[in-house]
Amino acid sequence: MIIAPLKKQIKRVTQPVVRKLKPAPNIPLKPASSNWGVDRGTPVSRFYIDRFMNAHRDDITGTVLEIKNPRYANSLGSALKRVDILDIDTNNRHANIFTDLATADCLPSNTYDCFMINETLQFVYDLQSAVRHAHRSLRPGGILLVTVPCTAQHDSELKDVEFWRFTRTSCERLFGDVFGQEMIEVETYGNFASCVTGLTGMAVEENDPAMYDNVSPIYVQGVCVRAQKKREIH
Ligand SMILES: C[S@@+](CC[C@H](N)C(=O)[O-])C[C@H]1O[C@@H](n2cnc3c(N)ncnc32)[C@H](O)[C@@H]1O
């Protein structure tokens, strides 16, 4: 025999519940820009990426390698001896090394003082292989600076080869396994408001700068990694 309160409960959950859904107020159905806000000002993610790269500008020195163009080598580098530019895209006129990072056997070993891989690893399917090649290309003591997206729109041109989004945990494992955990520093950037602003396509300049200060552990916009190749390999 079913006792009365339980009977009432069963009746409640077995009844189909039909609720009318109304569009949520204040949530735009279209972004202000579907180009990260480049057309409106500084994209929110780029604000944080620039800040990370600027904080590590002293690493950008000597013989350096960068992806696509010499954006950070030119703006932040010092005492540069050589700047190589890598791209998979053979139409890139800035590049002098054309390869897939995952199969980059053509990259010289033990060469670079600094390798900058910004906003690129999401397009590389075999991440472990790419990180091994990056590590191999660094001279002992050389630095790898990486930024990767976590909460971000897809690249409209490269969306068909966009494989991944990243977390602090996946980056700690990915880079720690190759460089050694003690050789890596991983930080995240962003908070709920910056993630929403970034997805909406509003530019940094359209909001109060204080909005970007707080770093949330659960609303992560992107991840930044600094990894150093060990000087002596035992
Ligand atoms: C969004 S751009 C980022 C570049 C830039 N350094 C920055 O600061 O954002 C990504 C670049 O990665 C290149 N790319 C995509 N897949 C790649 C791969 N598997 N190996 C090497 N480069 C790749 C693209 O052609 C493009 O030039």
The ligand as an SDF file (V2000), in Angstrom:
LIG
                    3D

 27 29  0  0  0  0  0  0  0  0999 V2000
   44.6360   33.0170  -34.8760 C   0  0  0  0  0  0  0  0  0  0  0  0
   46.2510   32.9610  -35.5600 S   0  0  0  0  0  0  0  0  0  0  0  0
   47.1980   33.4010  -34.1490 C   0  0  0  0  0  0  0  0  0  0  0  0
   48.4520   34.0850  -34.3990 C   0  0  0  0  0  0  0  0  0  0  0  0
   49.0040   35.2000  -33.5780 C   0  0  0  0  0  0  0  0  0  0  0  0
   50.3990   34.9630  -33.2920 N   0  0  0  0  0  0  0  0  0  0  0  0
   48.2820   35.7900  -32.3980 C   0  0  0  0  0  0  0  0  0  0  0  0
   48.9310   36.5480  -31.6500 O   0  0  0  0  0  0  0  0  0  0  0  0
   47.0810   35.5930  -32.1790 O   0  0  0  0  0  0  0  0  0  0  0  0
   46.5120   31.2510  -35.7220 C   0  0  0  0  0  0  0  0  0  0  0  0
   47.6100   30.8870  -36.7040 C   0  0  0  0  0  0  0  0  0  0  0  0
   47.9190   29.5050  -36.5510 O   0  0  0  0  0  0  0  0  0  0  0  0
   48.1100   28.9390  -37.8330 C   0  0  0  0  0  0  0  0  0  0  0  0
   47.8940   27.4900  -37.6980 N   0  0  0  0  0  0  0  0  0  0  0  0
   46.7260   26.8230  -37.6840 C   0  0  0  0  0  0  0  0  0  0  0  0
   46.9340   25.5120  -37.5490 N   0  0  0  0  0  0  0  0  0  0  0  0
   48.2760   25.3350  -37.4380 C   0  0  0  0  0  0  0  0  0  0  0  0
   49.1130   24.2000  -37.2930 C   0  0  0  0  0  0  0  0  0  0  0  0
   48.5940   22.9690  -37.1900 N   0  0  0  0  0  0  0  0  0  0  0  0
   50.4410   24.3720  -37.2620 N   0  0  0  0  0  0  0  0  0  0  0  0
   50.9710   25.6330  -37.3610 C   0  0  0  0  0  0  0  0  0  0  0  0
   50.2240   26.7500  -37.5010 N   0  0  0  0  0  0  0  0  0  0  0  0
   48.8960   26.6030  -37.5390 C   0  0  0  0  0  0  0  0  0  0  0  0
   47.1000   29.6600  -38.6900 C   0  0  0  0  0  0  0  0  0  0  0  0
   47.3950   29.5490  -40.0750 O   0  0  0  0  0  0  0  0  0  0  0  0
   47.2240   31.0820  -38.1530 C   0  0  0  0  0  0  0  0  0  0  0  0
   48.2380   31.7890  -38.8180 O   0  0  0  0  0  0  0  0  0  0  0  0
  1  2  1  0
  2  3  1  0
  2 10  1  0
  3  4  1  0
  4  5  1  0
  5  6  1  0
  5  7  1  0
  7  8  2  0
  7  9  1  0
 10 11  1  0
 11 12  1  0
 11 26  1  0
 12 13  1  0
 13 14  1  0
 13 24  1  0
 14 15  1  0
 14 23  1  0
 15 16  2  0
 16 17  1  0
 17 18  1  0
 17 23  2  0
 18 19  1  0
 18 20  2  0
 20 21  1  0
 21 22  2  0
 22 23  1  0
 24 25  1  0
 24 26  1  0
 26 27  1  0
M  CHG  2   2   1   9  -1
M  END
$$$$
